[in-house]
């Protein structure tokens, strides 16, 4: 048989390790140690391996071949199935090695082909991912560039709005100054002239004594009304007109605002000044004066001018101003909701210049108004 043609040697072993049959007559009847493969075959297992023919009983096979396939097959008794001997036969390894080599080559071919396919697939995926990432990076750079341009435009618009707001502050004060002048030089002068002419008109009437007494009372009431109107016009004109502060430093503006307030109310105001710049833009000058003026006036109306103090200093490019009193305090949200024009006006003056405005007024602990004004407001606002 084809299998018989591949078998080149044969032995039969007894359970005690005695060789019952071998092509080498010298081995028949000799006993050798029972090795692991032989022992497992006696236990009923079929064992096989490629042997280098190093064992003592393999002297015959070793003289003819370098390596053989060594197979142990149990031989069983008929009927009982008991293993009564083990057949050991040797087979040329050539065909098996050729099959192993062929299987190895096939496995390498399959592994190599699969690796190439996986490499191509991964290369395609990585290529597509790389192109996607590159496209996204280009789009992101474009968006960042566009965002940078929009940010620059927004900053420029913000600077323009701030300059316009600062210019508006200066223009409003100049408008108020003009209104004050118009009131003083227009209706004020006319009423003053009317007062001067009123006595002449009364003397020219020359009524009877009784009628004169009645006319004297009417003339006196008219004169009082004109004098009251003239006083109100002058007070309004004085309140609208801002002192000449264009060349004043922040310290001088603060002291002037305190002096004007004390002259009108006879209330003492404490001043605590830190480091201040020598000069600030005109919009900051106007806002500083109006802020102190309005805050002190509110403290006089609602806290009777008790414990009023002005604190000012400079920090990180900003002018810090604080006006406080020792009054009873109030709820700022309720006052704002009620339309308190003084509080709203102060907030708008500060925030229109990009500053920060805050009111702290706990009940029975006084009121503090804090404002932070930027010192980098463009001088273009003064034009």
C-alpha positions as semicolon CSV with decimal commas, in nm:
position;residue;x (nm);y (nm);z (nm)
1;X;0,000;0,000;0,000
2;X;0,113;0,364;-0,036
3;X;0,140;0,382;0,343
4;X;0,336;0,058;0,353
5;X;0,577;0,197;0,095
6;X;0,648;0,493;0,327
7;X;0,707;0,275;0,638
8;X;1,078;0,192;0,659
9;X;1,101;0,025;1,001
10;X;0,877;-0,148;1,254
11;X;0,886;-0,257;1,619
12;X;0,644;-0,426;1,854
13;X;0,665;-0,354;2,227
14;X;0,545;-0,554;2,523
15;X;0,394;-0,368;2,823
16;X;0,713;-0,411;3,026
17;X;0,931;-0,237;2,761
18;X;1,055;-0,556;2,590
19;X;1,091;-0,544;2,213
20;X;0,894;-0,833;2,066
21;X;0,987;-0,762;1,707
22;X;1,240;-0,540;1,524
23;X;1,421;-0,552;1,187
24;X;1,732;-0,547;1,397
25;X;1,750;-0,899;1,532
26;X;1,980;-0,787;1,811
27;X;1,700;-0,583;1,968
28;X;1,445;-0,862;1,990
29;X;1,395;-0,965;2,352
30;X;1,578;-0,668;2,497
31;X;1,405;-0,446;2,751
32;X;1,430;-0,070;2,743
33;X;1,287;0,209;2,964
34;X;0,921;0,286;2,887
35;X;0,925;0,647;2,762
36;X;0,633;0,887;2,772
37;X;0,501;0,825;2,419
38;X;0,521;0,449;2,467
39;X;0,348;0,473;2,805
40;X;0,064;0,683;2,663
41;X;0,021;0,436;2,375
42;X;-0,018;0,149;2,630
43;X;-0,284;0,367;2,794
44;X;-0,473;0,365;2,465
45;X;-0,356;0,684;2,291
46;X;-0,212;0,714;1,943
47;X;0,115;0,909;1,958
48;X;0,336;1,042;1,678
49;X;0,630;1,280;1,642
50;X;0,927;1,356;1,421
51;X;1,220;1,190;1,589
52;X;1,592;1,264;1,557
53;X;1,658;0,894;1,637
54;X;1,858;0,962;1,952
55;X;1,721;0,675;2,167
56;X;1,928;0,364;2,239
57;X;1,680;0,128;2,068
58;X;1,693;0,335;1,747
59;X;2,050;0,238;1,654
60;X;1,931;0,052;1,343
61;X;1,720;0,340;1,212
62;X;1,988;0,595;1,302
63;X;2,238;0,415;1,083
64;X;2,017;0,465;0,774
65;X;1,823;0,788;0,822
66;X;1,863;1,125;0,995
67;X;1,499;1,177;1,092
68;X;1,183;0,971;1,075
69;X;0,821;1,006;1,177
70;X;0,781;0,789;1,484
71;X;0,426;0,658;1,550
72;X;0,304;0,445;1,846
73;X;-0,020;0,252;1,785
74;X;-0,184;0,039;2,059
75;X;-0,271;-0,322;1,967
76;X;-0,580;-0,454;2,146
77;X;-0,692;-0,809;2,228
78;X;-0,990;-0,932;2,029
79;X;-1,308;-0,921;2,233
80;X;-1,171;-0,746;2,547
81;X;-1,015;-0,442;2,383
82;X;-0,725;-0,459;2,626
83;X;-0,397;-0,311;2,500
84;X;-0,162;-0,606;2,486
85;X;0,116;-0,453;2,276
86;X;0,220;-0,133;2,098
87;X;0,329;-0,116;1,737
88;X;0,598;0,142;1,665
89;X;0,662;0,219;1,303
90;X;0,883;0,471;1,132
91;X;0,778;0,671;0,828
92;X;0,983;0,888;0,594
93;X;0,914;1,254;0,679
94;X;0,957;1,388;0,327
95;X;0,591;1,399;0,214
96;X;0,478;1,539;0,546
97;X;0,747;1,804;0,545
98;X;0,653;1,894;0,190
99;X;0,290;1,931;0,295
100;X;0,396;2,138;0,596
101;X;0,613;2,358;0,374
102;X;0,331;2,390;0,123
103;X;0,092;2,482;0,403
104;X;0,348;2,728;0,534
105;X;0,387;2,888;0,193
106;X;0,011;2,900;0,152
107;X;-0,034;3,054;0,496
108;X;0,233;3,312;0,421
109;X;0,064;3,387;0,091
110;X;-0,274;3,423;0,263
111;X;-0,127;3,634;0,544
112;X;0,070;3,845;0,296
113;X;-0,230;3,893;0,070
114;X;-0,452;3,981;0,363
115;X;-0,184;4,220;0,493
116;X;-0,157;4,389;0,153
117;X;-0,535;4,421;0,131
118;X;-0,550;4,558;0,484
119;X;-0,264;4,797;0,405
120;X;-0,441;4,919;0,092
121;X;-0,769;4,954;0,279
122;X;-0,603;5,138;0,568
123;X;-0,407;5,353;0,325
124;X;-0,731;5,448;0,154
125;X;-0,901;5,521;0,485
126;X;-0,602;5,717;0,615
127;X;-0,579;5,904;0,285
128;X;-0,944;5,998;0,297
129;X;-0,917;6,091;0,663
130;X;-0,606;6,296;0,591
131;X;-0,780;6,480;0,307
132;X;-1,082;6,537;0,529
133;X;-0,861;6,669;0,809
134;X;-0,674;6,890;0,566
135;X;-1,000;7,027;0,425
136;X;-1,131;7,084;0,775
137;X;-0,805;7,251;0,876
138;X;-0,822;7,479;0,572
139;X;-1,184;7,561;0,648
140;X;-1,098;7,622;1,013
141;X;-0,813;7,853;0,914
142;X;-1,050;8,037;0,684
143;X;-1,308;8,067;0,960
144;X;-1,041;8,181;1,208
145;X;-0,916;8,439;0,959
146;X;-1,271;8,558;0,898
147;X;-1,336;8,566;1,272
148;X;-1,018;8,767;1,322
149;X;-1,130;9,019;1,061
150;X;-1,476;9,039;1,216
151;X;-1,319;9,082;1,559
152;X;-1,098;9,363;1,429
153;X;-1,400;9,527;1,270
154;X;-1,597;9,483;1,591
155;X;-1,316;9,639;1,793
156;X;-1,297;9,929;1,551
157;X;-1,674;9,975;1,569
158;X;-1,654;9,959;1,948
159;X;-1,385;10,229;1,946
160;X;-1,598;10,442;1,714
161;X;-1,905;10,397;1,933
162;X;-1,702;10,483;2,241
163;X;-1,556;10,792;2,072
164;X;-1,905;10,892;1,957
165;X;-2,042;10,839;2,307
166;X;-1,762;11,045;2,458
167;X;-1,816;11,315;2,198
168;X;-2,187;11,309;2,285
169;X;-2,102;11,368;2,651
170;X;-1,903;11,677;2,562
171;X;-2,164;11,798;2,314
172;X;-2,443;11,754;2,569
173;X;-2,258;11,970;2,819
174;X;-2,195;12,234;2,556
175;X;-2,564;12,221;2,463
176;X;-2,663;12,259;2,828
177;X;-2,420;12,550;2,858
178;X;-2,580;12,714;2,556
179;X;-2,928;12,654;2,698
180;X;-2,815;12,809;3,027
181;X;-2,679;13,110;2,841
182;X;-2,997;13,142;2,639
183;X;-3,209;13,129;2,955
184;X;-2,990;13,385;3,126
185;X;-2,959;13,619;2,831
186;X;-3,313;13,572;2,693
187;X;-3,608;13,521;2,930
188;X;-3,395;13,616;3,229
189;X;-3,304;13,956;3,086
190;X;-3,661;14,014;2,971
191;X;-3,801;13,946;3,318
192;X;-3,534;14,163;3,478
193;X;-3,624;14,444;3,240
194;X;-3,993;14,392;3,320
195;X;-3,915;14,426;3,691
196;X;-3,732;14,752;3,627
197;X;-4,025;14,891;3,428
198;X;-4,289;14,766;3,668
199;X;-4,235;15,045;3,925
200;X;-4,243;15,308;3,651
201;X;-4,574;15,173;3,526
202;X;-4,720;15,170;3,878
203;X;-4,619;15,532;3,941
204;X;-4,760;15,640;3,607
205;X;-5,101;15,497;3,681
206;X;-5,168;15,748;3,969
207;X;-5,489;15,588;4,095
208;X;-5,708;15,706;4,384
209;X;-5,604;15,605;4,730
210;X;-5,850;15,318;4,747
211;X;-5,786;15,202;4,401
212;X;-5,419;15,273;4,463
213;X;-5,411;15,039;4,755
214;X;-5,575;14,768;4,545
215;X;-5,340;14,832;4,257
216;X;-5,043;14,836;4,493
217;X;-5,134;14,485;4,610
218;X;-5,175;14,363;4,251
219;X;-4,851;14,523;4,148
220;X;-4,675;14,365;4,445
221;X;-4,805;14,017;4,359
222;X;-4,697;14,061;3,999
223;X;-4,356;14,181;4,110
224;X;-4,315;13,882;4,344
225;X;-4,411;13,643;4,066
226;X;-4,161;13,798;3,827
227;X;-3,887;13,796;4,090
228;X;-3,959;13,426;4,167
229;X;-3,952;13,339;3,797
230;X;-3,626;13,526;3,755
231;X;-3,475;13,344;4,052
232;X;-3,578;13,006;3,915
233;X;-3,440;13,088;3,570
234;X;-3,110;13,196;3,721
235;X;-3,096;12,884;3,941
236;X;-3,176;12,659;3,646
237;X;-2,922;12,838;3,430
238;X;-2,662;12,803;3,705
239;X;-2,737;12,432;3,744
240;X;-2,711;12,367;3,372
241;X;-2,383;12,549;3,329
242;X;-2,071;12,340;3,396
243;X;-1,775;12,519;3,554
244;X;-1,472;12,581;3,338
245;X;-1,286;12,251;3,398
246;X;-1,115;12,186;3,065
247;X;-0,772;12,257;3,211
248;X;-0,842;12,116;3,557
249;X;-0,688;11,797;3,696
250;X;-0,909;11,524;3,850
251;X;-0,810;11,643;4,197
252;X;-0,909;12,001;4,115
253;X;-1,242;11,884;3,970
254;X;-1,321;11,683;4,284
255;X;-1,234;11,973;4,514
256;X;-1,435;12,218;4,301
257;X;-1,742;11,991;4,306
258;X;-1,711;11,963;4,686
259;X;-1,669;12,339;4,721
260;X;-1,978;12,412;4,510
261;X;-2,183;12,163;4,711
262;X;-2,066;12,293;5,048
263;X;-2,136;12,650;4,941
264;X;-2,496;12,561;4,860
265;X;-2,574;12,326;5,150
266;X;-2,330;12,422;5,428
267;X;-2,265;12,048;5,473
268;X;-1,914;11,921;5,529
269;X;-1,777;11,662;5,283
270;X;-1,461;11,462;5,356
271;X;-1,221;11,393;5,067
272;X;-0,977;11,099;5,055
273;X;-0,755;11,102;4,746
274;X;-0,501;10,847;4,630
275;X;-0,271;10,869;4,332
276;X;-0,445;11,052;4,044
277;X;-0,337;11,141;3,688
278;X;-0,248;11,502;3,610
279;X;-0,496;11,521;3,324
280;X;-0,784;11,317;3,183
281;X;-0,987;11,355;2,862
282;X;-1,273;11,607;2,865
283;X;-1,550;11,339;2,867
284;X;-1,396;11,191;3,183
285;X;-1,374;11,539;3,338
286;X;-1,741;11,609;3,266
287;X;-1,857;11,268;3,390
288;X;-1,646;11,295;3,706
289;X;-1,790;11,637;3,797
290;X;-2,152;11,545;3,717
291;X;-2,121;11,214;3,903
292;X;-1,996;11,380;4,221
293;X;-2,248;11,664;4,186
294;X;-2,548;11,432;4,151
295;X;-2,430;11,181;4,417
296;X;-2,374;11,459;4,676
297;X;-2,712;11,614;4,591
298;X;-2,885;11,277;4,640
299;X;-2,705;11,234;4,972
300;X;-2,828;11,577;5,081
301;X;-3,189;11,509;4,981
302;X;-3,217;11,158;5,125
303;X;-2,954;11,148;5,403
304;X;-2,943;11,517;5,507
305;X;-2,576;11,523;5,403
306;X;-2,468;11,299;5,692
307;X;-2,122;11,145;5,679
308;X;-2,057;11,229;5,315
309;X;-1,713;11,135;5,180
310;X;-1,547;11,133;4,837
311;X;-1,274;10,877;4,763
312;X;-1,077;10,865;4,439
313;X;-0,770;10,691;4,303
314;X;-0,613;10,533;3,999
315;X;-0,561;10,163;3,920
316;X;-0,472;9,967;3,603
317;X;-0,554;10,249;3,363
318;X;-0,887;10,334;3,531
319;X;-1,006;10,618;3,751
320;X;-1,187;10,489;4,062
321;X;-1,442;10,716;4,229
322;X;-1,655;10,646;4,537
323;X;-1,914;10,877;4,697
324;X;-2,064;10,757;5,025
325;X;-2,296;10,885;5,299
326;X;-2,421;10,763;5,639
327;X;-2,794;10,770;5,560
328;X;-3,057;10,503;5,612
329;X;-2,998;10,326;5,280
330;X;-3,255;10,213;5,024
331;X;-3,328;9,944;4,765
332;X;-3,154;10,055;4,440
333;X;-3,369;9,827;4,224
334;X;-3,689;9,987;4,352
335;X;-3,549;10,337;4,307
336;X;-3,445;10,257;3,949
337;X;-3,779;10,098;3,870
338;X;-3,952;10,411;4,002
339;X;-3,768;10,613;3,737
340;X;-3,516;10,798;3,955
341;X;-3,354;11,014;3,689
342;X;-3,054;11,097;3,905
343;X;-2,949;10,734;3,948
344;X;-3,024;10,649;3,586
345;X;-2,835;10,954;3,466
346;X;-2,524;10,864;3,668
347;X;-2,529;10,506;3,538
348;X;-2,569;10,619;3,177
349;X;-2,289;10,874;3,205
350;X;-2,048;10,610;3,335
351;X;-2,147;10,322;3,108
352;X;-2,156;10,533;2,791
353;X;-1,781;10,579;2,835
354;X;-1,724;10,204;2,884
355;X;-1,701;10,230;3,263
356;X;-1,863;10,033;3,544
357;X;-2,122;10,167;3,787
358;X;-2,236;10,017;4,116
359;X;-2,462;10,115;4,407
360;X;-2,433;9,956;4,751
361;X;-2,705;10,067;4,991
362;X;-2,783;9,821;5,275
363;X;-3,056;9,939;5,510
364;X;-2,934;10,156;5,800
365;X;-2,575;10,137;5,674
366;X;-2,560;10,426;5,431
367;X;-2,521;10,445;5,053
368;X;-2,206;10,409;4,844
369;X;-2,185;10,488;4,474
370;X;-1,882;10,343;4,296
371;X;-1,770;10,420;3,941
372;X;-1,476;10,296;3,738
373;X;-1,389;10,517;3,439
374;X;-1,137;10,418;3,167
375;X;-0,861;10,671;3,114
376;X;-0,798;10,575;2,752
377;X;-1,107;10,750;2,611
378;X;-0,998;10,905;2,282
379;X;-0,925;11,277;2,287
380;X;-1,106;11,287;1,955
381;X;-1,419;11,309;2,162
382;X;-1,310;11,659;2,265
383;X;-1,326;11,788;1,909
